[in-house]
């Protein structure tokens, strides 16, 4: 297996690792946990978590001093930067989410809904999206998921619908990409669900992967069930729905070991069922307008 095959196959995998001394999903949330940062490569229905690096821009305004030869008022036209602030829209989506959550998750409680964050407001091609994190408790313990709402202006950040759930992914050199299997011999499920209005919901299983003695990746178990709604107007609503119980989640909901330290673990099932995922991502109340 070469590097290209590994890269092309890494779509939906969460690499297994020992407990960390920091809160990984908190770091990811601060970076808006954008879905495009998870869907890094075309491939066999798998995924890999990657670190998002926020770009920092620096503008230097230099004016001439009184003793500078040729100094004088600038005649260059001043172009106003486009207004990409979606604060009002983000607040509206947050209020809507708080209303619908108890209805969709009728057996859950102790909801904690974060503010929608427009992480890339200054990006010319990624500004039209914002993400929030939801935490709650149900009969399987504490849980969290992230919800991203993206307008048509940011649709290019995500893998095109036509390339989702491809049963025969192709690698860079034109060869078939590496195919990964769960211990039961099956690949993580990826399903396209047509909607009455002509849009499509993609529901995809994710998995934990480990590096075997042979140096190759091997799937250990299913770890999540994600969903993305590809709307007819080009906008997208997506949910990342993992079974991880992180340090912060354990601390917030009192999940501790006998010695009082946070119990880092994973749930027996992802936070949201397929029915709940579809209900949320197809809700027309989630928009960037």
C-alpha angles and dihedrals in degrees: 000000000000132000094264093054091051092048093048092049097049101097116121099009124129109196113232114237140162120270111289130223091235138048108266098188091049090056090047092049092054087057089050091250089245114203091229088064089060099043097062104152143020111251151106101335095283131118141202130209113236135183116257114221113204114221115233118208125205125197122191118199110199121189128185121252126228093260095048115112111244094009116154145124113318115247094193112118116249112233116204114228114242115262105245097162109133097177094123092047091047092053091049091051090048092053091048092049091053089054098047099040098077090048096050094039098038094160095050131081146171091068119191114187119191124211117269107255122210094204098175103041093141096048112107093215104027105041098101099080140076135185137207135186123225123199126187145143130246136162090291094055135255118348143176140191136176126229123201125192116196130182124219089265090069099038092108089068089072134065110267117256091239090063097048120106091008105177092202108040116188125215128223097271090050094259122125111275121244113280119216126205135198119235088267089061095252129116120238109276121255117181134180113213114195115218127215092250093056096261125120136227117207115205115191135180119224127203145202113245132197132192110246129214087265090062093246129117118259126187113238102184145332111275109174151006116222131186137199127187113211103200126205092243091059097257122127135208117193139178129202105206114183130169095226120131101202131195094263093045091050092049095047094051099037098251102155141156121242089268091056097251120131114277106231107199143123130258124249088244138010115276095250130044121222090258091052092046093052092046092055102041093047094049105121090212092077107085139129092229 
